[in-house]
Amino acid sequence: MIDYTVDGDGVASITWNMTDRSMNVMNRASIAAFREAVDKAVQDKAVKGVIVASAKNDFVAGGDLVSMLEESKDPARALQNSFALQKLFRDIEKAGKPFVAAMNGTALGGGYEICLACHRRIAADNPKALIGLPEATIGLLPGAGGTQRLPRLIGVSKALPMMLEGKKVDPKAALALGMIDEIVAPADLLARAKAWILGEGQTGHVKPWDQKGFRVPEAANTPKGAQVFTAGNAMLRAKTMGNYPNAQYIMSCVYEGMLVDIDTGLKIESRYFVACTQSKEARNMIRSLFFSIGEANKLANRPKNVPTQAYTKVGILGAGMMGAGIAWAASSVGLQVVLLDSTQESADKGKAYSAGLLDKRIKSRRASEADKEKQLGLIRATTSYDDLKGCDLIIEAVFEDRAIKADVTRKAEAQLEPTAIFASNTSTLPISGLAEASSRPANFIGLHFFSPVDKMPLVEIIRGKQTSDETLARAMDFVKKIRKTPIVVNDSRGFYTSRVFATYVTEGLTLLAEGVAPAIIENAGKAAGMPVGPLALADEVSLELMHRVRTQTRKDLGDAYKADGSEPVLNLMVEKLGRMGKKAAKGFYEYPADGKKRLWTELGKHFPVKAEQPALADVIKRLVYIQSVETARCLEEKVVIDVRDADVGSIMGWGFPPFRGGTVSNIDTVGVQPFVAECDQLAQKFGARFTPPKLLRDMAAQGKTFYAA
């Protein structure tokens, strides 16, 4: 677990080597072993200095969240454990001999906090390595000295964004920020660490904050610090809306800690850290953003006993924004791509999209001209279906029109081997219906990508009525191959993500029709934790597209179609006012040339605002609860099988607030019984769409929750 050696020159090496883990992590056992090795080195008078290294490809990935959550059940015990870890790192700092962190690879969270406690941080020149304190991204804060050492090391104004945003940077960026001291060739790492110990390290092993007269230049009681914290608090409030307590705790740790000595600051940090672990927001984020996404990426729901599919060549029908994005994703992992469209000009334009992305990567030094040439060489832009021969998978990404999709399906399948898979990228049309155009519906499946594909990490895999287990397993293999996160759902109109996402926008439009002020609607959406308000989102999606989907759905369902409160709004905006959304530069918002969008000044003329307005909290509840209750219906109807997929899909697919843990976790956070009661009240006041399904009523009656405590 921790290897300890001392060489003939008196340099000790403490090497992290957790053989039972793929990466080194900090847990009770590894910390105890590390403490034992540190004590041995400090107490041995023959040891002149210590190299802290790793026997794995990376340094230390951070803390073991399973252990942390278990220990956090007893806050008093958790606080004592935190104090003990802080003491260990202070003992390193005050050892009287130099400690060097030899960072061969990624060092995140607690792993980087080990490095911060060392007197020197030397990183290998490894562009794939990541360094930082990303705890904020899962609702926590750096709890092993990070909030105290990093600001003292690089300054408050540079440290706060790193911690609040959970940024991870490569070694070169870390060096520029002052997070590490030097970069060397990987083969020279240990030799350079030893040389520093035997040279400068013999006199350079007292931390700046342990030297007499040290002052934090950007502490809150300095003019510059006062500016940093005043602006920082305002920006933090605007960005988080007060929904993420860990962010405020980080700010408080730095504010309070920089006014006192390091030891007092570390005690302050420990108390805030333990408070953080007790919050429902942290538990929600850890569950969904760490554990559930991890399970999805491991293909936990993949059908068993199906051999893993190895992909070499894929075909993409349609070179528009979605098709071009999928071509980028596939070619970026070394797959041959046939990008087919009706004209060569359109196909070439789709390929040019990847060229543009690669140019941006070259500019940011994440790729080279050789990388660009190699990746573009994998993409064949064409109009010929003959080029599809030999494809393992075809992904159709043409217009949302059944006739067009059926036509390209038949033409493409004529070129394929019997074992090849055919997938549709539709976001709304039922897969089973589209599969009727296929000569082999068992090999037909839905792969719903999200735009822009190069940035959005989720793929919703839709299983049709005749889709085989083998096809599902192989489709999941493809999603993993292109480094996306898959969730699996069963076929249904709108599937899961489009169906539930639509309720947020629809509720916003319904509120507008009821006479609620547009500004209240938009502010409620953002205050709820959504990325943007529902009216702005409707503009982004396209009012014209939403109207077209409604029209198609009405035709498909006939008498079974049920209109909702948003339909008159869409009809008026699209049919009578010609306001189609952001692409047309006019929707619920105006999009002037200066780029600063604003709510359309004539909205009140067409949607009169009532004199009496609802409380912001009530509007927030409607916008959030409608998404969760619709998710419960999807679970009851078995559109979604796994509650983890529902939560992951809601956060990664359309930006449901991470601090709520996802649409399912939100119900557990409120409590199933109170959620049902509150939904009944909403249904009585605003309509049957809020009525809880039988699944929720049964759970409430039995005292059940979706997740175990």
Protein Blocks (a to p, Z undefined) as FASTA:
>chain_A
ZZcdddfkopacdddddfkbfbdcddfklmmmmmmmmmmmmmmmklgbdcdddfbfbfce
bjcfklmmmmmmpmmlmmmmmmmmmmmmmmmmmnopacddddfbccehjlmmmmmmpmbd
cddddfkbccddfklmnopacfehpmmmmmmmnojklmmmmmmnopacdfklmmmnopam
bdcdfklmmmmmmmmmmmmmmmmmccfklpghiacfkbfkbfklmmmmmmmmmmmmmmnn
opamklmmmmmmmmmmmmpcfklmmmmmmmmmmmmmmpmklmmmmmmmmmmmmmmmnomm
gcehiacdddfbdcdehjafklmmmmmmmmmnopacddddfbfklmmmmmmmmmmmmmmm
mmnopacfklmmmmmmmpccdfbfklmgoiabdcdfbdfdfklmmmmmmmmmmmpcfkbc
cddfbfkbcfklmmmmpcblmlgccddddddfklmmbdcddddfklcfklmmmmmmmmmm
nopacddddddehijmmmmmmmmmmmmmmmmmnopafklmmmmmmmnopabdfklmmmmn
opklmmmmmmmmmmmnmmmpccdfklmmmmmmmmmnopabjknopafbccdfkopacddf
klmmmmccdfbdcdfklmmmmmmmmmmmmmmmmmmnomamblklmmmmmmmmnopafkno
paklmmmmnopklmmmmmmmmmmmnojklpccfklmmmmmnopafbdZZ
